[in-house]
Amino acid sequence: MSLKVRKKKNKSGSTSIHIVDRTNRGYKVVESLGSSKNKDKIEALYQQALNRIDELENNLLFISKNNDRKNQLIDILSQVTTDNFIPIGDELIFYIIIMK
């Protein structure tokens, strides 16, 4: 997900501030923060949107609230080596052998 802030001019002369996600050559509005004709208000909304993007990305990319499960996952993945992969057939499909 690639979140950006967009300033969009409206027919009324005001400017809207949106947080948008650009995927598949299109824009999807994730959140609208407001609109104004006042330049100072527009800049304040823009800064608010930048801060909000940080909050949204942290929530979307956060792996787990449970640190025990997160540490357990890191331990398991750190033990996986190339010896745990076996090529099968001409297509070289790999299966992971999990040894306990």
N, C-alpha and C positions, 0 to 999 in steps of 0.2 A: 504494500500500500504506500503510495506516494502522496502525502498530503501537502497542499499548497494553499496560500491565501490569495484570493482573487478580489480585486476591486472592479466592480461592474457599474458602469454609468446607466442610470435609469432614464426613461423618457421624461420624468418629472424634473430632471436636473440633479437629483440626489445621487449619491454613490453608495452602493450596497457592498458590504464586506462578507464574503463567504469563505468557508474552508471547503476545499474541493479535493476530490481524489481523481487523479487522471489515470484511468486504465482503459485499455482497448480503444485508444484514440478518441476518447470522449471524456467529458467531465461529469462527475456525480457530486452534487452538493451534499456534504456530510453535515454541515451546520451553518446556519446563517446567524451572524452576530448583530446585524442591524444595518441601518442606513442613515445618512445625514447629508446636508448641504454644507455644513460647517467643516472647514479643513482640519481644525483641531480635533473635532469629534471623530472625523474619519481616521485621523492618525491614531487616536486613542483606541478605536475599534480594531484597527490594523494590528496594533501592539497586543491587544487582548487576544486576537486571533492567533498570533504567533505563540503566545503563552498557552493557549488552548490546544494547539497542535502538539506541544510537548506533553501535555497531560494525556491526550488521546493516544499518542504513539507509545507512551509508557504503559498504558492500560492494554493496548493491543498486543504489545510485544512481551508482556510479563509472562514468564513461563508458569510459575506456580507460586501460590501464596504460602504453601507448605514447604519450608526449607528442608525438612527431612527427606521428602520425596524428591526434591530438586537435587540434593546431595547424593541420594541413592542413584538417581539417573546419571549423574556425572560420573559416579564410581563405576557403574556398569559400562558406560560408553568409553571410559578411559582404559578399560581392560580389553577392548576389541582391537585386534591387530589384523594384519593381512593373512595371518595363519588361520584365522577364523572364517575365511572365505574360500569356497570351493567352486571352481568353474565346472559347469555341467553342460555337456553337449556343445554343438557348434556355435550356438548363440551366446555362450558364456553367461548363462544366467547364474547369478550368485545367490547363495543362501548363507545366512549367518548361523554359525553353530554356537549356541550359547552353552558354555560350560559352567557348571556350578560346582 
